[in-house]
Amino acid sequence: MNYNDILERFKYESDENIKERIAALDKKNRRENRDIINSIVLWKLNRSIIITDETLDLLNLMDTMEHPLDVVNSEKVTILIKQLLSSKGIKLAVASSILHFYYPNIFPIIDQRSYRELLNEEFPAYTSKDSNEKYTTLYIDYIRRCYEYNKTICPEIPFEYIDKILYQIDKEKGNKVKY
């Protein structure tokens, strides 16, 4: 058995960056330790991500938006979502989570549960060449519908929690995550 050939077929990202961070680590810095552990988990799950500087710059421009409907009508948002979805290791649930953590008042998280509860249908699995375009359109429509749901069904709940409400309702109904 040629073990070098086997090693050549190993498809994980390089672990050198993580090892370098550990070697330079101040062992008392708990925040950095946690960040490294999160990086290790992502590496092990083969979910390392690569986001371009251009995408990061565009992400930071979203701070001028104050309302979920601003998001729905913004070409910059459309471009940002497409760029996130084009980034290695990022699908719509992760992209929406990134957007939500940066801007919780305007970007809800989308996942199978919240989508199913909001629209009463299963989350689609697009596989065509234009899947990023379809997921971008789907997410922007989801934001609009979350806003409408929030205003009509539970206006007492701040918008930043609407995805959690939808998620929990679906979970309490006993629905299962498909994939």
N, C-alpha and C positions, 0 to 999 in steps of 0.2 A: 504494500500500500504506500502510495506517495503522499506523505502528509503535507508537503509543500503545495501540491496541487489542491488538496482539500482546503488549505488555508487561503489559497488564491480565490476560492469560490465563496469565502466568508463575506457577506454583503452588508455588514453593519458599518455605520460611520466610524471614522477613526476615533479612538478613545484618548488620543494624545492631549487634546485640549483639557479634558477633564483631569488627566493625570498631572498636567502642568499646574492646574489650579490647586489641586490637592497639595502638590509639593510646595507651592508658595503660600499656602493657607496659614493664617493666624488661627491656631486651634481654638482660641477663645471666641472667635467671631462666629457666633451661632447663626446669624443671618446668612453668611457666606457658606457655612456648612450645610444649611438647609437648601440653599440654592444649588450647591454641588450635588446633593443627594437627589434633588429634583432632576438635575441634568442626567444623572446616572440612570434614573428611572426612565426618562425619555429615551436615553440611548438604548437601554435594554429592551424597551418596547419597539425599538427601531422607529421612533417617532421624532427624531431630531428635525428641527426646522431651520430654514434659512430664509431670512427676510432681508430684502435689499434696503440700502440706505434711503432710496427714493420712496419706498413704501413706508418706512419709519417717518420720513419727513411729512408725507401726506397724512399719516395717522395723526401727527401732532397739529395739523391744520384744522382738524375737526373741532377744536375747542371753541370755534366761533359759532357753532350750532347750539341752539338752546332748546329746540323742540323736536319731538320725533317726526313731525311732518316736514321739518327742514331737511331731514335725512332723506325722506322719500323723494323730494324734488331736487336733489343735488347731484350734479354730474360728477363732482369730486368724490362723493360717497360711492357712486357706481364704479369709478375708476379704482378707488381704494379697495373695495370688496373684491373686484377682479384681480387686483395685484396680490391681495392676501391669498386668494384661492389659487393663484399661480405659483405661490411660494411652496417650496419643498416641505412636505409634512403637514400642510394645513388644508383641512376641508372645512365645510361651512360651519359645523358646530364649534370648531376651534377658532375660526375667523370671527364668528359672532361673539365668542367668549372674550377674545382679545379686545374687540370693539366695546363690549359691555364693561369690562374692567376699567378701560380708559374713560368711557363716557356712559355711565350707567343710566343716566336720565334720558338718553335718546336711542340707545342700541340694546334691544333685548337679546338674550341668548336664544338660539334656535336649536332644538334637538328633536328626536323622534317623539318624545312624550308631549312637549309643549305644542309642537306642530299638530300632532294628532288631536289633542284636546281643542285647539283653536279652530281647526278646519274640518274635524271629523273625518279625516282620511289619513292614510299612511304617508310617511315622509318618502318622497320619490328618490329613486336611485338612478341618476342620470349617468350614462357612460359614453355618450357621444363626444365628438370633438368640441362641441359647443356647450359642454356641461357647465363650465365656469360661468358662461353667459346665462344659462338657465338658472343656476343656483343664485346668481346675483339678482336676477329678476324675482325669483322666489323669495329671497330674503327681504328685499325692499318691500314686496307686497306683504310679507309677514309682519314687518315693522308697522305698516299702515293698519293692518288688521288687529295687531296687538293694541295699538292706540285706540282704535274704535271699540274693541272689546273692553278695554280699561275704562273708557268714558261712559259706556252704556251699561256694563254689567257690574263693575266694581270701582266706581269713581273715587271711593274713599281710600283706595290703595294707590300709593305713589307708583308712577309708571316703571320705575326702576325694578319693581318687584313682580311685574306682570308675568314674566317668564317663569318665575318660581311658583306663582299661583297655578299657572297652566300645567306645569310639570307635576306638582303635587296632586292636583285633581285627577290627572291621568293615572298616576301611581295608585291613588286611593281607590280608583275604579278597578284595580287589579290587572290593568293592561301590562303587557310585557314589552321589553325592548327587543326588537327583531334582530339587530346586528350591532 
